[in-house]
Amino acid sequence: MARLKPLEQSEMTPRMASLAEKIKFDPGYFTGLGIFAHSQEFVEPMWNAYVEMFDGGLLDSRLKELVRLKIAQNNDCFM
């Protein structure tokens, strides 16, 4: 059981709230970002880099996600 409640977007900095808005479609990432938002000064730059890693580059972001899932499966990281 989580001990921290995710912050509402209204409690986040404007930049952090815009990051949350971009991932609102995915409940897992959205909730995680809401929990990480308790340390916004640390999370904002890290999350921006994470998003850029998946959005930028030569490969499509959907392919990158499939590769990430396959690596997790190969390393028994699924619950």
Secondary structure, 3 states (H helix, E strand, C coil): CCCCCCCCHHHCCHHHHHHHHHCCCCHHHHHHHHHHHHHHHHHHHHHHHHHHHHHCCCCCHHHHHHHHHHHHHHCCCCC
